[in-house]
């Protein structure tokens, strides 16, 4: 499974609920769940060149680790 080499962020699963009806706080009778769909939340992985243990190699790193400078990019 594809995951970040730094923080080990990987795909997570969840559900997407489909609702019908107006909410009670907006003046309706309440919203009802009429469907549930399985979905995957994928991390934003980028294949970049990094220096790891003195060697240059390509690795999958998530964008949050790149922005936080948790890896040193190779020139």
trRosetta pair geometry for C-beta under 8 A, 3 or more apart (Angstrom, degrees):
i j d omega theta_ij theta_ji phi_ij phi_ji
1 10 5.7 51 130 -156 121 127
1 11 6.8 -116 -174 27 116 102
2 10 7.1 152 91 -133 50 80
2 11 7.4 63 65 -22 85 102
2 45 6.0 -135 153 25 118 170
2 60 6.0 -111 -166 170 95 172
3 8 5.3 15 155 -157 130 54
3 9 6.2 171 -161 77 81 38
3 10 3.9 -36 -100 -82 107 93
3 43 7.6 66 -136 36 53 140
3 45 7.8 -157 -159 -90 12 139
3 60 7.2 119 83 98 28 128
4 7 5.0 9 94 52 136 77
4 8 6.0 -109 69 -53 81 11
4 9 4.4 35 9 37 123 86
4 10 7.6 -131 11 -58 73 56
4 43 6.4 -77 -37 123 106 156
4 45 6.3 -152 -78 -108 74 98
4 60 6.3 -122 -110 119 40 86
4 61 5.7 61 -148 -142 89 39
4 62 4.2 -48 -87 -15 134 99
4 65 6.1 139 -172 -4 137 143
5 8 7.8 18 -148 -72 11 57
5 50 7.9 -164 71 44 142 151
5 52 7.9 -59 144 -92 144 147
5 59 4.5 -34 -7 174 153 128
5 60 6.1 130 -25 66 94 65
5 61 6.0 -54 34 -82 95 74
5 71 8.0 69 78 -89 108 135
6 61 5.9 46 -4 -132 113 94
6 62 7.4 -116 49 29 106 87
6 65 4.4 134 63 -147 147 154
6 70 5.1 101 -171 120 152 128
6 71 5.9 -111 -69 -54 135 105
7 62 6.5 -57 44 31 116 126
7 64 7.5 -27 15 84 154 110
7 65 5.6 -160 -10 -70 111 123
7 70 7.5 41 -44 114 98 167
9 43 4.5 113 127 -91 115 159
9 62 5.0 7 53 -38 135 152
9 64 7.7 74 -19 44 161 121
10 43 6.9 -83 -114 -1 8 126
11 40 5.2 0 -177 -176 121 111
11 41 6.7 157 -157 77 67 50
11 42 5.1 -21 -105 -105 98 63
11 43 6.9 -125 -74 0 51 80
12 40 7.3 150 78 -158 36 63
12 41 5.0 -15 64 58 88 104
13 38 6.9 -17 -168 -168 107 94
13 39 7.4 153 -156 85 61 43
13 40 5.7 -38 -102 -104 66 66
13 41 7.5 -175 -90 15 16 80
14 38 7.9 151 87 -155 34 54
14 39 5.9 -27 72 68 79 87
14 40 7.8 139 26 -105 73 23
14 41 6.1 29 11 -17 119 112
15 36 5.1 -17 -169 -168 125 101
15 37 6.8 139 -161 71 68 42
15 38 6.3 -45 -105 -101 67 44
15 39 6.9 121 -130 20 18 87
16 36 7.3 144 71 -160 47 51
16 37 4.6 -22 59 64 100 98
16 38 7.9 -32 16 56 84 2
16 39 4.9 54 -22 -12 111 134
17 33 5.3 -61 -165 -129 114 108
17 35 7.4 147 -161 84 47 56
17 36 5.8 -19 -104 -104 65 73
18 33 7.1 102 70 -159 52 63
18 34 5.5 -66 102 67 97 83
18 35 3.9 8 44 58 122 101
18 36 7.4 -140 16 -66 81 30
18 37 7.2 63 -25 -10 105 103
19 31 4.5 26 175 168 124 121
19 32 6.6 152 -154 75 74 35
19 33 5.8 -46 -98 -96 74 51
19 34 6.8 127 -130 10 23 86
20 31 6.7 154 73 -157 30 76
20 32 5.6 -26 62 61 84 87
20 34 4.8 33 -3 -18 118 134
21 28 5.8 154 165 154 82 140
21 29 6.3 -75 -170 66 126 87
21 30 6.2 13 127 95 137 43
21 31 4.5 174 77 -114 93 48
21 32 5.4 66 12 9 134 83
22 26 5.4 -112 176 85 101 116
22 27 6.6 -27 136 76 136 68
22 28 2.6 164 89 -60 98 148
22 29 7.1 83 62 24 85 60
22 30 8.0 30 85 9 54 10
22 31 6.9 -125 101 -69 10 82
23 26 4.7 80 65 13 89 104
23 28 5.7 97 56 43 23 116
23 30 6.9 20 -146 -129 38 36
23 31 5.2 -23 -84 -23 65 109
24 27 7.8 122 -174 -10 32 7
24 28 6.2 -96 -82 70 33 69
24 29 7.2 -22 -91 161 76 11
24 30 4.9 9 -53 -82 97 72
28 31 7.3 61 94 -54 138 68
33 36 6.9 25 171 -58 121 90
42 45 7.9 -82 163 1 94 98
43 62 4.9 -56 164 -110 123 121
44 62 5.9 93 71 -155 66 78
44 63 4.6 -20 101 3 120 116
44 64 7.8 110 56 -17 105 79
45 60 4.6 7 -178 -174 122 105
45 61 7.0 140 -151 68 71 21
45 62 5.6 -51 -93 -88 60 62
46 60 7.2 150 71 -149 30 57
46 61 6.0 -34 63 67 81 74
46 62 7.5 111 13 -132 79 18
46 63 6.2 81 -11 -71 118 79
46 66 6.7 -3 47 -38 132 149
47 58 5.6 23 177 178 95 109
47 59 7.2 -179 -144 89 60 21
47 60 5.7 -32 -90 -90 68 65
48 58 7.1 178 94 -144 20 69
48 59 7.0 -30 63 60 64 68
48 61 5.8 -50 35 33 110 117
48 66 7.0 99 5 -102 158 126
48 71 7.7 126 85 106 126 144
48 73 6.2 -58 156 -121 126 100
49 56 5.8 11 -177 -176 106 100
49 57 7.2 174 -145 93 66 19
49 58 5.6 -45 -90 -90 62 66
49 73 6.6 77 83 -165 72 73
49 74 4.2 -76 133 48 106 114
50 56 7.5 171 87 -145 29 59
50 57 6.8 -27 62 66 72 66
50 58 7.8 107 16 -126 74 23
50 59 5.4 -44 27 31 120 118
50 61 6.8 95 -44 -37 140 140
50 71 4.8 -51 -129 174 135 122
50 72 6.4 111 -160 73 83 53
50 73 6.0 -65 -103 -109 64 41
50 74 6.0 168 -134 -18 9 92
51 54 6.9 3 180 -121 100 12
51 55 7.0 158 -152 76 64 26
51 56 5.7 -37 -96 -91 68 64
51 72 5.1 -34 44 90 103 108
51 73 7.8 67 -2 136 84 10
51 74 5.1 126 -49 -78 82 89
52 55 6.2 -34 69 65 68 78
52 57 5.8 -50 33 37 115 111
52 59 7.0 77 -32 -32 141 145
56 74 4.3 80 -129 -114 110 158
59 71 7.9 -150 73 -140 129 152
61 65 5.2 -111 -179 80 98 124
61 66 5.7 113 121 -57 119 93
61 71 5.6 -69 -124 -3 156 156
62 65 5.1 91 64 9 79 101
62 66 7.3 -145 101 -6 41 89
63 66 5.3 -51 -145 36 41 115
63 67 6.2 39 157 -17 70 104
64 67 6.0 -53 -144 39 31 108
64 68 6.2 22 157 -11 64 113
65 68 5.8 -60 -139 45 30 105
65 70 4.3 -73 -163 49 85 127
65 71 6.1 56 143 -10 107 104
66 69 7.8 28 174 -73 31 34
66 70 7.7 -71 -63 39 21 84
66 71 6.7 -36 -99 43 58 110
66 73 8.0 50 -141 -62 93 113
69 72 8.0 38 -172 -83 78 56
